Each structure stands twice: as structure tokens, then as C-alpha cells.
Amino acid sequence: MNVLILGSGAREHSLGWKLKNQGECRSIWIHPGNAGTRQQGFQDFGDVNCLRGLVSKAKDYSIDLVIIGPENLLAQGYANAFRKSGIRVVGPDEEAARLETSKVFAKNFMLKAGIPTAPSQVFSSYQDLISFPRNHWPWVLKLDGLAAGKGVIIAKSSDEVRAFGESVWLKNLFGSGPHQVLAEDFIPGLEVSYIGFCDGDRFLPLASATDHKRVFDGNQGPNTGGMGAISPSPHMTPELESKIEKRVISPFLKTLKESQLNFRGILFIGIMIDENGDPSVLEFNTRFGDPETECVLPRLEGSLLNLLIATAEGKLKEISPPQWNPKTSVYVVACAPGYPESPQKGAQITGLESITGDVFLFFAGVASKNGGLVCDGGRVLGVGSLDFSPAGARQKAYQALSRLHWTGIHFRNDIGL
């Protein structure tokens, strides 16, 4: 089978790495990929960038399965186009992808389904937002639409609400609009990433994981795309998983059918666990998480390809749930200086030849220069390892990371704690 993975980050690299290691594919393409994935032997489609060109070339190369990584491609209807051409796709159609690409759409879906979620309001203007009476803090503000991870803040004062509103409606930092902002009550607790294969009729969960979003140790600083993850999540229990199945997954699938949404892809649910152990949904994503995927896939036992095909064909009911290595996986992301606000590019990466043994390394923001690799994005690469104890997995991952270097390298030291 020939597989095409669309995307350029460590998530796509980890998918290609797992499929390649399991040896069930004739060829694996990662497009556009990055200099690191090409160094690892994954080819891309060259200069083809438009959707029509990708579909045409996929046919020329007899691609049997397409896996769509980034959410912006789902928002642009890439899954629709490949399906229409007769190629299997892991990724929901454009309308179903609005569960991620529109915070307001997702919130209305949750309310319709009766899925537990935070109380909220929707604002369509700066004046409406700053005039809304608020007597308890914090307040979570989410720009409706895709904003590359920068459209959400946890506001702790009226000044922060005003500043966010200005960035949206007065300074046009997210484009000229029109814009909507979803404002939610803050739910304190512990966060869990619950991800799985979904074909509209069935949901098969991946192993649980917890992502570390903020850029500095101790969950300080601005939110990022993810600084690392641990799997299984230290917060997940059989009781909690049962609650998620009954209160979130079952009503989700029921409402998906009622809404006639074509969802054959990956469902990623961000869940907050309150002090009573009850789940509330923070958000839906409609693709593999990053960096959760890089952390979880090394624990997968059995065929990833079979799970992907069954998802694309709507046949998850015909296969058994995936099995997982009992070891803990810890994955740490290393970034360019200035990330996330203004990552600096061009620094030479050294020490890559020292990453051997049972450590896994996935490339993201890298480019090729003078026969080596240089930083070319915010999250440059990630390093992880498996061990029977979280401490052991952490130790191996950080030991490997200590052998890598570039000017201004930054990573958190508390991933998995």
C-alpha cells in the first residue's frame, strides 16, 4: 500500500516513522515534510502545493491512503477532494472539521449533544465584549476560527480582556474579520488529551496523554503548540475513562449522526477533570494531536495501518481496539530561541548523530544547509523514550536531549512531572 501523509511537522514524521517500522507499506510519502524527514528517507511531492495538483499526483503515484495532519488543510476541504477522487482519507470533511475550526460551532454542538462543557457567551464586537459585566475571574477567551494556537487567552482582569479585544477587532492581528469571540467560564482542574480513531459509528481511543502547553517550567509563560507530553496520562483512571465514554463519546457519536456530518478521521478531545473527577470538554480537534502523537505512537502494539484503513473506510466495528505497550512514554520538544512569539531561524543543529538506541527523535522546524540541519521554525524537534517508570523515561529522554545543541536551544525541564 502507498501512503501519503500531508504536513511538515514532528506529528507527520512520527506517523511515517511508525508505519515504516511496521513494514506494511510499499512506500510512504510526507508532503511537504521537512529537511529532517527527507534526511530520514521520506520523499515529498516536490513543488506541488495546490490541492488539485496534490490529488493529480496522488493518482499518478497510485496513493492508496491519505492522512491529513494539519487542521488548516481540513478546513480547506482537502478530505472532500481526495474522497471525491476515490482515494481513502483519514480526515473529516470540511463541514465536520468545523468542530475544530469554529469554536462557536463546536460549543453549539456540545450543547446540542448534552456534553458537559463550560458556560459561555459569544461576542461579535469589541464594545460588546468589554461591556459585559464580569465579577469573577479568570475568563477564557477564544477567537472563533483558526489562529495557529495564538487565539486563546486566560484573562485574569478587565485589562486583559480589553487587550485581547483590541488585538482582535481594533488592531486586526487575526485579519480584518468579521470576528467572533467565545468567552467561557474558567474550569480549574487537570487536563487530559483523549484522542482516538472515529468513523462516525465507533470511536477507538488511543492511549491517554497529557500535554504541557506553556513555554516555561511550572506551566508559566505563554501558551505554545505543545512543549512535550507523557503517556499514559497520570490523571487517567478506568473510572474517568468510563465517564468520558458515557458523557462525551456516546452523545458525540449520536449527535454526529443526527447532524449528518461525515467524520472519518481522528477525534482529539481536550478534557478538564474537576476536583470531583468529572470531565468537561474544553475543545475538539479533528486530527492527530501534536505533540501527543509523537508520545503515544511509540507505545502502539499492532498495526497502525489497519486502524487507519478501517477509519477511512468506516469499518472500525470490524477490528479490535488497539493494544498498548505498558511502558511510559515521555516526549520533550526543543525550540528555537524566541519561541513562541518570534522564533529565530538559522542556528546550526549539532549532536544528531548521538541519538541512538531506544530513543526516538522527530523533526519539525528544520531546514538543510551545508549538508547539515538548521533551525527553521519555532518547535525544532522532539526527543522521547520509553521506560517502565516515568522517571526512567524522563531520564533517557533528557539525557539524549542534552547531547543536542544549537544557539539558544530551549526546552522545558519538567515534562512528565
VEXDREN-2710 file (C-alpha; in Angstrom, 1 decimal):
% VEXDREN-2710
k/r/px/py/pz
1/MET/0.0/0.0/0.0
2/ASN/1.2/3.5/-0.9
3/VAL/0.6/6.1/1.8
4/LEU/0.7/9.9/1.6
5/ILE/1.0/12.0/4.8
6/LEU/0.2/15.7/4.5
7/GLY/2.0/18.0/6.8
8/SER/5.5/19.2/7.7
9/GLY/5.9/18.7/11.4
10/ALA/7.0/16.1/14.0
11/ARG/3.5/14.7/14.1
12/GLU/3.7/13.7/10.5
13/HIS/7.3/12.4/11.0
14/SER/6.1/10.2/13.8
15/LEU/3.3/8.8/11.7
16/GLY/5.7/8.0/8.9
17/TRP/8.2/6.5/11.3
18/LYS/5.6/4.1/12.9
19/LEU/4.3/3.0/9.5
20/LYS/7.8/2.5/8.2
21/ASN/8.9/0.5/11.2
22/GLN/5.9/-1.8/11.0
23/GLY/6.8/-2.6/7.4
24/GLU/3.3/-2.8/5.9
25/CYS/3.6/-0.1/3.3
26/ARG/5.1/-0.2/-0.1
27/SER/6.0/3.5/0.0
28/ILE/5.4/6.4/2.4
29/TRP/5.4/10.0/1.2
30/ILE/5.4/13.0/3.6
31/HIS/4.4/16.2/1.9
32/PRO/5.8/18.9/2.2
33/GLY/7.7/17.3/5.0
34/ASN/10.9/19.0/6.2
35/ALA/14.6/18.6/5.7
36/GLY/14.7/16.1/8.6
37/THR/12.0/13.8/7.2
38/ARG/13.8/13.9/3.8
39/GLN/17.1/13.0/5.6
40/GLN/15.3/10.0/7.1
41/GLY/14.3/8.8/3.6
42/PHE/10.7/10.1/3.3
43/GLN/10.1/11.6/-0.1
44/ASP/7.8/14.6/-0.8
45/PHE/5.8/15.6/-3.9
46/GLY/8.3/18.4/-4.9
47/ASP/6.9/21.8/-5.7
48/VAL/3.3/20.7/-5.8
49/ASN/1.3/22.9/-3.4
50/CYS/-2.3/23.4/-4.8
51/LEU/-5.0/20.8/-3.9
52/ARG/-5.7/20.0/-7.5
53/GLY/-2.0/19.2/-8.1
54/LEU/-1.8/17.0/-5.0
55/VAL/-4.8/15.0/-6.0
56/SER/-3.5/14.6/-9.5
57/LYS/0.0/13.5/-8.3
58/ALA/-1.5/11.1/-5.7
59/LYS/-3.3/9.4/-8.6
60/ASP/-0.1/9.3/-10.7
61/TYR/1.8/7.7/-7.7
62/SER/-1.1/5.2/-7.0
63/ILE/-1.6/6.5/-3.5
64/ASP/-4.0/4.2/-1.6
65/LEU/-4.4/6.2/1.6
66/VAL/-4.0/9.9/2.6
67/ILE/-3.5/11.0/6.2
68/ILE/-4.2/14.7/6.7
69/GLY/-2.1/16.2/9.5
70/PRO/-2.8/20.0/9.8
71/GLU/-6.2/21.4/10.7
72/ASN/-5.9/24.2/8.1
73/LEU/-6.0/21.6/5.3
74/LEU/-9.1/20.0/6.7
75/ALA/-10.7/23.5/6.9
76/GLN/-9.9/23.9/3.1
77/GLY/-11.7/20.7/2.2
78/TYR/-8.7/18.5/1.4
79/ALA/-10.5/15.4/2.7
80/ASN/-13.5/16.2/0.5
81/ALA/-11.3/16.4/-2.6
82/PHE/-9.4/13.2/-2.1
83/ARG/-12.5/11.3/-1.3
84/LYS/-14.2/12.6/-4.4
85/SER/-11.3/11.3/-6.4
86/GLY/-11.7/7.8/-5.0
87/ILE/-8.7/7.8/-2.6
88/ARG/-9.1/6.7/1.0
89/VAL/-8.7/9.6/3.5
90/VAL/-8.1/9.8/7.2
91/GLY/-9.6/13.2/8.0
92/PRO/-13.2/14.6/8.3
93/ASP/-14.9/16.5/5.6
94/GLU/-14.8/20.3/5.7
95/GLU/-18.2/20.7/7.5
96/ALA/-17.3/18.1/10.2
97/ALA/-13.9/19.8/10.6
98/ARG/-15.7/22.9/11.9
99/LEU/-15.8/21.1/15.2
100/GLU/-12.2/22.3/15.4
101/THR/-12.1/25.2/13.0
102/SER/-15.0/27.1/14.7
103/LYS/-15.1/27.4/18.5
104/VAL/-18.7/28.6/18.3
105/PHE/-19.8/25.7/16.1
106/ALA/-18.2/23.2/18.5
107/LYS/-19.8/24.8/21.5
108/ASN/-23.2/24.7/19.9
109/PHE/-22.6/21.0/19.0
110/MET/-21.7/20.2/22.7
111/LEU/-24.8/22.0/23.9
112/LYS/-27.0/20.1/21.4
113/ALA/-25.4/16.8/22.5
114/GLY/-25.6/17.5/26.2
115/ILE/-21.8/17.1/26.5
116/PRO/-20.5/18.7/29.8
117/THR/-18.7/22.0/28.9
118/ALA/-18.2/25.4/30.5
119/PRO/-20.9/28.1/30.4
120/SER/-20.2/30.6/27.7
121/GLN/-21.2/33.7/25.7
122/VAL/-20.4/34.7/22.2
123/PHE/-19.3/38.3/21.3
124/SER/-19.3/39.8/17.9
125/SER/-17.8/43.3/18.7
126/TYR/-15.2/44.9/20.8
127/GLN/-17.7/47.0/22.6
128/ASP/-20.0/44.1/23.5
129/LEU/-17.0/42.1/24.9
130/ILE/-15.6/44.9/27.2
131/SER/-19.1/46.0/28.3
132/PHE/-20.1/42.5/29.5
133/PRO/-20.4/42.6/33.4
134/ARG/-17.8/40.2/34.9
135/ASN/-17.3/39.8/38.6
136/HIS/-15.3/36.6/38.8
137/TRP/-12.1/35.6/37.2
138/PRO/-10.3/34.1/35.2
139/TRP/-12.3/34.2/31.9
140/VAL/-11.2/32.1/28.9
141/LEU/-11.4/34.0/25.6
142/LYS/-11.2/32.0/22.3
143/LEU/-11.2/33.5/18.9
144/ASP/-13.6/31.7/16.6
145/GLY/-11.6/30.2/13.8
146/LEU/-8.0/29.0/13.3
147/ALA/-5.3/31.2/14.8
148/ALA/-2.2/28.9/14.9
149/GLY/-2.6/28.4/18.7
150/LYS/-2.5/32.1/19.4
151/GLY/-6.2/32.8/19.6
152/VAL/-6.9/31.8/23.2
153/ILE/-6.1/33.6/26.5
154/ILE/-7.0/33.1/30.1
155/ALA/-7.9/36.6/31.1
156/LYS/-7.5/37.5/34.8
157/SER/-8.7/41.1/34.6
158/SER/-10.7/43.6/32.6
159/ASP/-7.4/45.0/31.3
160/GLU/-6.5/41.6/29.8
161/VAL/-10.0/41.3/28.2
162/ARG/-9.6/44.8/26.7
163/ALA/-6.2/44.0/25.3
164/PHE/-7.4/40.8/23.7
165/GLY/-10.4/42.6/22.2
166/GLU/-8.2/45.2/20.8
167/SER/-5.9/42.6/19.2
168/VAL/-9.0/41.0/17.5
169/TRP/-11.1/44.0/16.4
170/LEU/-9.0/47.1/16.6
171/LYS/-5.5/46.0/15.6
172/ASN/-6.7/43.2/13.3
173/LEU/-3.9/40.9/14.5
174/PHE/-6.0/37.9/13.2
175/GLY/-7.1/39.5/10.0
176/SER/-9.8/42.0/9.1
177/GLY/-12.7/39.8/10.2
178/PRO/-15.6/39.8/10.9
179/HIS/-14.7/38.1/14.1
180/GLN/-16.5/36.3/16.9
181/VAL/-15.0/35.6/20.4
182/LEU/-16.3/32.7/22.5
183/ALA/-15.9/33.6/26.2
184/GLU/-16.1/30.7/28.7
185/ASP/-16.0/30.3/32.4
186/PHE/-12.7/29.0/33.6
187/ILE/-12.7/25.4/34.8
188/PRO/-9.9/24.6/37.2
189/GLY/-8.6/21.1/37.3
190/LEU/-6.3/18.7/35.5
191/GLU/-6.2/18.4/31.7
192/VAL/-6.2/15.2/29.7
193/SER/-5.9/14.7/25.9
194/TYR/-8.3/12.0/24.8
195/ILE/-7.6/11.0/21.2
196/GLY/-9.0/8.3/19.0
197/PHE/-10.0/6.9/15.7
198/CYS/-13.6/7.8/14.7
199/ASP/-15.6/6.8/11.7
200/GLY/-18.9/8.2/12.7
201/ASP/-20.2/5.0/14.2
202/ARG/-17.4/3.9/16.5
203/PHE/-14.6/5.6/18.5
204/LEU/-11.4/3.6/19.3
205/PRO/-9.3/5.5/21.8
206/LEU/-5.5/5.9/21.6
207/ALA/-3.6/5.7/24.8
208/SER/-4.1/8.7/27.0
209/ALA/-1.6/11.5/27.2
210/THR/-1.1/14.8/29.0
211/ASP/0.4/17.7/27.0
212/HIS/2.4/20.6/28.5
213/LYS/1.3/23.8/26.8
214/ARG/3.1/26.7/28.4
215/VAL/6.6/27.6/27.3
216/PHE/8.3/27.6/30.7
217/ASP/8.8/25.2/33.6
218/GLY/6.0/25.1/36.1
219/ASN/3.3/25.9/33.5
220/GLN/4.5/29.5/33.2
221/GLY/4.6/31.9/30.3
222/PRO/2.5/32.0/27.1
223/ASN/0.7/29.0/25.5
224/THR/2.5/27.2/22.7
225/GLY/1.7/24.4/20.3
226/GLY/3.0/22.0/23.0
227/MET/6.3/21.6/24.8
228/GLY/6.1/17.9/25.4
229/ALA/3.8/15.1/26.7
230/ILE/3.6/12.0/28.8
231/SER/1.6/8.8/28.1
232/PRO/-0.3/7.3/29.7
233/SER/-1.6/10.4/31.4
234/PRO/-1.0/10.3/35.1
235/HIS/-4.6/11.7/35.5
236/MET/-6.4/8.9/33.6
237/THR/-8.2/6.2/35.5
238/PRO/-10.6/3.4/34.5
239/GLU/-13.4/5.3/36.3
240/LEU/-12.6/8.5/34.4
241/GLU/-12.5/6.7/31.1
242/SER/-15.9/5.2/31.8
243/LYS/-17.3/8.7/32.5
244/ILE/-15.8/10.1/29.3
245/GLU/-17.3/7.2/27.3
246/LYS/-20.8/7.8/28.7
247/ARG/-20.9/11.5/29.0
248/VAL/-18.8/12.6/26.0
249/ILE/-18.2/9.9/23.4
250/SER/-21.7/8.3/23.2
251/PRO/-23.6/11.7/22.9
252/PHE/-20.9/12.9/20.5
253/LEU/-21.5/9.9/18.1
254/LYS/-25.3/10.2/18.4
255/THR/-25.2/13.9/17.6
256/LEU/-22.7/13.4/14.8
257/LYS/-25.2/11.1/13.0
258/GLU/-28.2/13.5/13.7
259/SER/-26.1/16.3/12.2
260/GLN/-25.2/14.2/9.2
261/LEU/-21.5/15.1/9.5
262/ASN/-19.1/12.9/7.5
263/PHE/-16.4/12.2/10.2
264/ARG/-13.9/9.6/9.2
265/GLY/-10.7/10.7/10.9
266/ILE/-9.1/11.4/14.2
267/LEU/-11.1/12.9/17.1
268/PHE/-9.0/14.8/19.7
269/ILE/-10.9/15.9/22.8
270/GLY/-9.3/18.3/25.3
271/ILE/-10.8/17.4/28.7
272/MET/-10.6/19.2/32.0
273/ILE/-11.1/17.0/35.1
274/ASP/-12.5/18.8/38.1
275/GLU/-11.9/18.2/41.8
276/ASN/-14.8/15.6/41.8
277/GLY/-13.2/13.6/39.0
278/ASP/-15.8/14.7/36.5
279/PRO/-14.9/15.6/32.8
280/SER/-15.8/18.8/30.9
281/VAL/-14.8/19.3/27.3
282/LEU/-12.6/22.2/26.6
283/GLU/-12.3/21.7/22.8
284/PHE/-12.5/19.3/19.9
285/ASN/-9.7/18.9/17.4
286/THR/-10.2/16.8/14.3
287/ARG/-6.7/15.5/13.6
288/PHE/-3.8/13.8/15.5
289/GLY/-2.5/16.0/18.3
290/ASP/0.9/17.4/18.4
291/PRO/3.0/16.5/20.5
292/GLU/0.7/13.8/21.8
293/THR/1.0/11.7/18.7
294/GLU/4.8/11.6/18.9
295/CYS/4.5/10.5/22.5
296/VAL/1.7/7.9/22.1
297/LEU/2.6/6.1/18.8
298/PRO/5.8/4.5/20.1
299/ARG/3.5/2.6/22.6
300/LEU/1.2/1.2/20.0
301/GLU/1.3/-2.5/19.5
302/GLY/-0.3/-4.0/16.4
303/SER/-0.9/-2.4/13.0
304/LEU/-1.4/1.3/12.7
305/LEU/-2.1/0.9/9.0
306/ASN/-5.1/-1.4/9.7
307/LEU/-6.6/1.2/12.1
308/LEU/-6.1/4.0/9.6
309/ILE/-7.7/2.0/6.7
310/ALA/-10.7/1.0/8.9
311/THR/-11.2/4.6/9.9
312/ALA/-11.0/5.8/6.3
313/GLU/-13.5/3.1/5.1
314/GLY/-15.9/3.4/8.0
315/LYS/-15.2/-0.1/9.3
316/LEU/-13.9/0.4/12.8
317/LYS/-16.6/-2.0/14.1
318/GLU/-14.8/-4.8/12.3
319/ILE/-11.5/-4.5/14.1
320/SER/-10.3/-5.0/17.7
321/PRO/-9.3/-2.0/19.9
322/PRO/-5.6/-1.2/19.8
323/GLN/-3.2/-2.6/22.4
324/TRP/-0.5/-0.6/24.2
325/ASN/2.9/-1.2/25.5
326/PRO/2.7/-0.9/29.3
327/LYS/5.8/1.3/29.4
328/THR/5.6/5.1/30.0
329/SER/6.5/7.4/27.1
330/VAL/7.9/10.8/27.7
331/TYR/8.5/13.2/24.8
332/VAL/10.2/16.6/25.1
333/VAL/10.1/19.4/22.5
334/ALA/13.1/21.6/21.8
335/CYS/12.6/25.0/20.4
336/ALA/14.3/27.9/18.7
337/PRO/15.1/31.0/20.7
338/GLY/12.3/33.5/20.8
339/TYR/9.5/30.8/20.6
340/PRO/6.5/31.2/20.6
341/GLU/6.4/35.0/19.8
342/SER/9.3/35.4/17.4
343/PRO/11.4/32.2/16.8
344/GLN/14.8/32.9/15.4
345/LYS/15.9/30.8/12.4
346/GLY/19.3/29.7/11.0
347/ALA/21.1/28.2/14.0
348/GLN/23.1/25.1/13.2
349/ILE/22.0/21.9/14.9
350/THR/24.7/19.6/16.2
351/GLY/24.8/16.3/18.1
352/LEU/22.2/14.5/16.0
353/GLU/24.5/11.5/15.3
354/SER/24.5/10.8/19.1
355/ILE/20.8/10.0/19.2
356/THR/20.8/6.2/19.1
357/GLY/19.4/3.2/20.9
358/ASP/15.8/3.2/22.2
359/VAL/15.4/7.0/21.9
360/PHE/13.1/8.3/19.2
361/LEU/13.6/11.7/17.5
362/PHE/11.1/13.5/15.3
363/PHE/11.9/16.6/13.2
364/ALA/9.6/19.7/12.8
365/GLY/11.1/23.2/12.1
366/VAL/14.3/22.3/10.4
367/ALA/15.9/23.2/7.0
368/SER/19.0/21.9/5.2
369/LYS/22.2/24.0/5.0
370/ASN/25.7/23.0/4.0
371/GLY/24.9/19.3/4.4
372/GLY/23.5/19.7/7.9
373/LEU/20.3/20.9/9.6
374/VAL/19.4/24.3/10.9
375/CYS/16.5/25.7/12.9
376/ASP/13.7/26.8/10.6
377/GLY/10.7/27.2/12.9
378/GLY/9.5/27.5/16.5
379/ARG/9.4/23.9/17.5
380/VAL/12.5/22.4/16.0
381/LEU/12.4/18.8/17.0
382/GLY/11.4/16.4/19.8
383/VAL/13.1/13.6/21.6
384/GLY/11.4/10.8/23.6
385/SER/11.8/7.4/25.2
386/LEU/10.0/4.5/26.8
387/ASP/10.6/3.0/30.2
388/PHE/8.7/1.1/32.8
389/SER/8.8/4.1/35.1
390/PRO/8.1/7.8/34.3
391/ALA/11.3/8.7/35.9
392/GLY/13.3/6.3/33.7
393/ALA/11.6/7.6/30.5
394/ARG/12.3/11.1/31.6
395/GLN/15.9/10.4/32.3
396/LYS/16.6/8.7/28.9
397/ALA/14.8/11.5/27.0
398/TYR/16.6/14.3/28.8
399/GLN/20.0/12.6/28.5
400/ALA/19.5/12.3/24.8
401/LEU/18.4/15.9/24.5
402/SER/21.5/17.1/26.5
403/ARG/23.6/15.8/23.6
404/LEU/21.9/18.1/21.1
405/HIS/22.8/21.8/20.7
406/TRP/22.1/25.0/18.8
407/THR/22.4/28.6/19.8
408/GLY/19.6/29.5/22.2
409/ILE/18.1/26.0/22.4
410/HIS/15.1/26.0/24.8
411/PHE/13.1/23.2/26.3
412/ARG/11.2/22.6/29.5
413/ASN/12.8/20.6/32.2
414/ASP/9.7/19.3/33.9
415/ILE/7.9/17.3/31.1
416/GLY/6.2/14.3/32.7
417/LEU/6.4/15.6/36.3
END
